[in-house]
Amino acid sequence: MAGRTYDLTPKDVARVSTKYREIVTQIPVPESLHVLQDLRDYEPLSMSGQPPVVWDRAEGCCVYDAHGNKWLDWSSGVLVTNAGHGRAAIVEAIQRQAQHGLLHNYCFPSEIRAALARKLVEMTPKKLAKAFLLTTGSEATECAIKLARTHGQAVAGDEKIGIVTFEHAFHGRTLGAQTAGGIPSLKAWIVKLDPTFIQVPFPDGFRCPDTSFDLFLSSVAEQGLGPEKISGVMTETYQGGGASFAPPEYIQALAEWCDKHDVVLIMDEVQAAFGRCGKNFGFEHYDIVPDLACFGKGIASSLPISAVVGREDLMDQYPPGSMTSTHTGNPICVAAALASIELIEKENLAENAAAMGTILHQGLKALMEKYPAIIGAVHGKGLVAGVHMVQAGGIEPDPDLAFDIVRICMEKGLLMFSPVGYMGATVKIAPPLMTPEDAICEGLEVLEETIAEIQQSRA
Ligand SMILES: Cc1ncc(COP(=O)(O)O)c(C=O)c1O
């Protein structure tokens, strides 16, 4: 499903002035058009899908342009700024490390890289005994796939290399990560897909009402891969596209099955970790511990860094020098990650996400009750939510409606990222985890006002 771009014609919109929002110009801002046009001219078309707001600075739960406008941010810049935008402690940690005089370390030993590896291992369950630092989420999922396949090969030879993932899943855009993804349109370019990668239905309870683990077993069997041929099962803790969780019993049965058959269970926590779902790690909602966990996005609330954390025997499969990365544990990124994790812990941001999440989800459920014909489901936990917009009365996705909601909310000072892909009909909500209650309530009001206006204009 193709994404949409925004019309760049400046439009008169209502003035807004609240604690969290200021809209004082036409949108897009006429004076910002040259920037938007440069981006359209010099970047690939694929980069032009987000609302035409030129970010100048961002602080806490707000994003500002250079023209007096201010948005309440419900994107966290694609679920990155968990501790909040531009937090002083993170800025200071970055400055301190830069001034200290080490900007790069590769795999040469450094104290700061050791500190983050230790921190990640100490803050995760005991089973996850080693941490490998990378740069992007895709690298982390690629690495986890490699570790699972290597383990399968080691225990049962070249036959046990299969990777099972889920329909509609997203694990990144590099070859392995995209192959493992479950959105066919995104991987059409691969053409000759590796038959050792298969997908099974994701038990979201909405578009896949069968949430029994039997469905996993029968889907795997139908595709000709028994456990003797499977090295790993990877799932997003919640499916990013729709913020959809599986039932805990399903994931518990999956973990048991993986254990029994020496299959590596990988939780892709790139979106879910560091407090996002109201617990430090999203997999805690399932009461299981995976064999490997992939982290990214919210790990530093800012600079690019990711990690694979896992069982010692899996992490130690490669000899010195054969599983490395040029930018592993970049000192500045590590400083940002340590500072962000410290903020999340000190300010109890996972608990805040749980408390604010309760208010957010109550508000969204009330909205669904008010507009049952167009809101098919509300998924998510803590401060992540997916509002599934549907064609009136059914479960057929309505991507145009979702896009219009995001666009009109943006014009009113509430910023979300634009829906894309199969789940392009989901309005995704992911505020920074320090967002206070009055800001959550204000955002809910804007969303409700927007949906009411759209409904009125359609009547
Ligand atoms: C669940 C999940 N895994 C992996 C990735 C890939 O991360 P990155 O874009 O940093 O490569 C993403 C990015 O959206 C994601 O949501």
The ligand as an SDF file (V2000), in Angstrom:
LIG
                    3D

 16 16  0  0  0  0  0  0  0  0999 V2000
    9.9260   -3.3620   15.4790 C   0  0  0  0  0  0  0  0  0  0  0  0
   11.0030   -2.7550   14.6330 C   0  0  0  0  0  0  0  0  0  0  0  0
   12.1030   -3.4660   14.3660 N   0  0  0  0  0  0  0  0  0  0  0  0
   13.1070   -2.9520   13.6160 C   0  0  0  0  0  0  0  0  0  0  0  0
   13.0140   -1.6900   13.0810 C   0  0  0  0  0  0  0  0  0  0  0  0
   14.1290   -1.1420   12.2460 C   0  0  0  0  0  0  0  0  0  0  0  0
   14.7910   -0.1580   12.9230 O   0  0  0  0  0  0  0  0  0  0  0  0
   15.6930    0.9070   12.1380 P   0  0  0  0  0  0  0  0  0  0  0  0
   14.7820    1.7860   11.3600 O   0  0  0  0  0  0  0  0  0  0  0  0
   16.4190    1.6400   13.2370 O   0  0  0  0  0  0  0  0  0  0  0  0
   16.6260    0.1200   11.2850 O   0  0  0  0  0  0  0  0  0  0  0  0
   11.8860   -0.9160   13.3340 C   0  0  0  0  0  0  0  0  0  0  0  0
   11.7540    0.4470   12.7670 C   0  0  0  0  0  0  0  0  0  0  0  0
   10.7200    1.0060   12.6240 O   0  0  0  0  0  0  0  0  0  0  0  0
   10.8450   -1.4630   14.1350 C   0  0  0  0  0  0  0  0  0  0  0  0
    9.7400   -0.7640   14.3960 O   0  0  0  0  0  0  0  0  0  0  0  0
  1  2  1  0
  2  3  1  0
  2 15  2  0
  3  4  2  0
  4  5  1  0
  5  6  1  0
  5 12  2  0
  6  7  1  0
  7  8  1  0
  8  9  2  0
  8 10  1  0
  8 11  1  0
 12 13  1  0
 12 15  1  0
 13 14  2  0
 15 16  1  0
M  END
$$$$
